[in-house]
Amino acid sequence: MLRIIWRLLFILVCVYLLVEWFPITYPFHFADILVRPILYPLEFFAASLAFFFGLIVSLQLFQDILQQTIKIVKKKQRKR
């Protein structure tokens, strides 16, 4: 359970860093999305890493939760 909580906190930090380093302004201008990585390459690279690591950890978390759910369902079917 502690592992799940740590993963959730890590995902939360990654999402926060992604939004902080690569903000989307309102009203939305497509040119800003194209120009911003050129003007601020370090922030874009850091935001990309935060997105990548957050995505990997969230997929692992989803896989673990799915496996635990399958184990619980199989255990309940055996009791019948």
C-alpha positions as CSV (number, residue, x, y, z in Angstrom):
1,M,0.0,0.0,0.0
2,L,2.9,2.3,0.8
3,R,4.3,1.7,-2.7
4,I,1.0,2.8,-4.3
5,I,1.0,6.0,-2.2
6,W,4.6,6.8,-3.2
7,R,3.8,6.2,-6.9
8,L,0.7,8.5,-6.7
9,L,2.8,11.2,-5.1
10,F,5.5,10.9,-7.7
11,I,2.9,11.1,-10.5
12,L,1.4,14.2,-8.8
13,V,4.9,15.9,-8.7
14,C,5.5,15.0,-12.3
15,V,2.2,16.5,-13.4
16,Y,2.9,19.6,-11.4
17,L,6.4,20.0,-13.0
18,L,5.0,19.4,-16.5
19,V,2.4,22.2,-16.0
20,E,4.9,24.5,-14.4
21,W,7.6,24.1,-17.0
22,F,5.4,24.0,-20.1
23,P,2.3,26.1,-19.4
24,I,-0.5,26.5,-22.0
25,T,-1.7,30.1,-22.1
26,Y,-5.4,31.0,-22.5
27,P,-6.6,31.9,-25.1
28,F,-4.9,29.0,-26.8
29,H,-2.6,30.0,-29.6
30,F,-1.1,27.2,-31.7
31,A,2.0,29.3,-32.5
32,D,2.9,29.4,-28.8
33,I,3.1,25.6,-28.7
34,L,5.4,25.6,-31.7
35,V,7.6,28.5,-30.6
36,R,8.0,27.9,-26.9
37,P,10.2,24.8,-27.3
38,I,12.6,26.8,-29.5
39,L,12.8,29.7,-27.1
40,Y,13.0,27.7,-23.9
41,P,14.6,24.3,-24.8
42,L,15.7,23.5,-21.3
43,E,12.2,23.9,-19.9
44,F,10.8,21.9,-22.8
45,F,13.3,19.1,-22.2
46,A,12.6,19.0,-18.5
47,A,8.8,19.0,-19.0
48,S,9.2,16.2,-21.5
49,L,11.2,14.1,-19.0
50,A,8.6,14.8,-16.3
51,F,5.8,13.7,-18.7
52,F,7.8,10.6,-19.7
53,F,8.6,9.5,-16.1
54,G,5.0,10.3,-14.9
55,L,3.6,8.2,-17.8
56,I,5.9,5.2,-17.1
57,V,5.1,5.2,-13.3
58,S,1.3,5.6,-13.9
59,L,1.3,2.7,-16.4
60,Q,3.2,0.6,-13.8
61,L,0.7,1.6,-11.2
62,F,-2.2,0.7,-13.4
63,Q,-0.6,-2.7,-14.2
64,D,-0.1,-3.4,-10.5
65,I,-3.6,-2.5,-9.6
66,L,-5.0,-4.6,-12.4
67,Q,-3.0,-7.6,-11.3
68,Q,-4.1,-7.2,-7.7
69,T,-7.7,-7.0,-8.8
70,I,-7.4,-10.1,-10.9
71,K,-5.9,-12.0,-7.9
72,I,-8.8,-10.9,-5.7
73,V,-11.4,-12.0,-8.2
74,K,-9.7,-15.4,-8.7
75,K,-9.5,-15.8,-4.9
76,K,-13.2,-15.1,-4.6
77,Q,-14.1,-17.6,-7.4
78,R,-12.1,-20.3,-5.6
79,K,-14.1,-19.9,-2.4
80,R,-17.4,-20.7,-4.2
